[in-house]
Structure formats: structure tokens, C-alpha cells
Amino acid sequence: MSKKVLVTGASRGIGYAIAEAFANRGYTVFATYRNTTDTLSQLPVTPVYCDVSDAESVDALFSQIGDVDILINNAGISQFGTLSDLSEADWDQMLNTNLKSVFLCSKAASRGMIAKKFGRIINISSVWGVVGGSCETHYSASKAGMIGFTRALAKELGPSGITVNCIAPGVIETEMNARLSAADKAALVDETPLGRIGTPADVAHAALFFAEAEFVTGETLIVGGGFGM
């Protein structure tokens, strides 16, 4: 029987590419969404509604799909603005969506993984969680928190045969970066040693590596073509 994978925030961008890559590899994929399932209908996956920042919604999700072998915490939002312009509501929404969700989903998924003595938890952070991004303090803080969470949980769950790793994408061609102008993108390409913007598929390849690696845990892999070094 194929392993069960849960990908959060899978209706577009990186999450969609990860769900597609795992489905094509023969995994049984459950893909969460909040607003639409239209895109997911194109993939051999099971779409499941979930607000991953809400404990009751996460509990309902796992009651519906049962234990999973691989959890990919991808759901997230971004926002651009100076610290002085951020409201408390902005901060809370960012941390709840990007970081609290990782706590809730990892806690729920790890119960079954511990019982089976097998599991993979893969968290999708950001290069800004490693180096920090100007005018993205709350986003950078949420993504840096994911990296610290990954390292700590890897130590905690390692004795149960569970690996916990993190991917920190660089500049990726997604709707989240649609606000960037052509000049902005050109400047970012110039700062990237490999000379291009990344694709969601680049991140999906890294997720497959962590899912199938047996002796790698607590690591953060920057998938950014050398950006941010």
C-alpha cells in the first residue's frame, strides 16, 4: 500500500507542485485548501478543506483522513510593509497562518507516526527565514520560527524513527511573488548565481528527497539557486 501524504496549502504554487510530484511518484496524496478546489481537480489527489491555523479544523481534518506517513507543512501567506506600518492583527495573522499551523499539524500527525515508528515531517520555510527580509519582519520571523521548530522537533522525534526537515525556497515564480515588477525580478536574477528565478517544481524535488531520505533530519535546505548565500 502506498504511503499517505498530507500537503497543506496545496491549491496553488509550491503546494500544488508538491502534491503533483508526490501523486506522480505513486503516493496517496491529501491536499488541503481554503478557498477553492478547482485546480486540485486536475490532479490525482484528494482535496480536503482545512483552516490549518485553527485547532478544531485541524482535528477535523485528521479525523477525516486518519494517520499519515508524510506531512508537508506548506500553507502560508506573505505581506510586504515596514514594521511601523504593521498592525497587531497583521502580526497575529502571519504567525498563526505560517507558524501556529506547523505546530497544530505536526502535533496531530506525529501521534500516528510515533505509534508506527515511522514518519516524515517537511516544513516549507523561506530564505528570508535564514537571512531576514527588509520590510518583511513578521514574515521573516514566522519562517525563522519554522526552522527552529524543525531542529527541535527532529531531536524529539528522532528516537521514534521520524525525520523532520525544512526547505527554505529562494525567489520562486508563484502568485506570492506576482507583485514583483520586471525590474525587481531582473535584479533578483542578477543576485542568483544560477541566473534564474526558481520554479515550484524545484521545491517539489527537494520535498521528495526529504521524504525518501532515511538518515537526514533537522536540516534546512535552501532551494534558491545560490540566492542569499
Buried (B, 14 or more C-beta within 10 A) or exposed (E): EEBBBBBBBBBBBBBBBBBBBBBEBEBBBBBBBBEEBEBBEEBEBBBBEBBBBBBEBBEBBBEEBEBBBBBBBBBBBBBEBEEEEBEEEEBEBBBBBBBBBBBBBBEBBBEBBBEEEBBBBBBBBBBBBBBBBEEBBBBBBBBBBBBBBBBEBBEEBEEBEBBBBBBBBBBBBBEBBEEBEEEEBEEBBEBBEEEEBBBBBBBBBBBBBBBEEEEEBBBBBBBBBEBBE
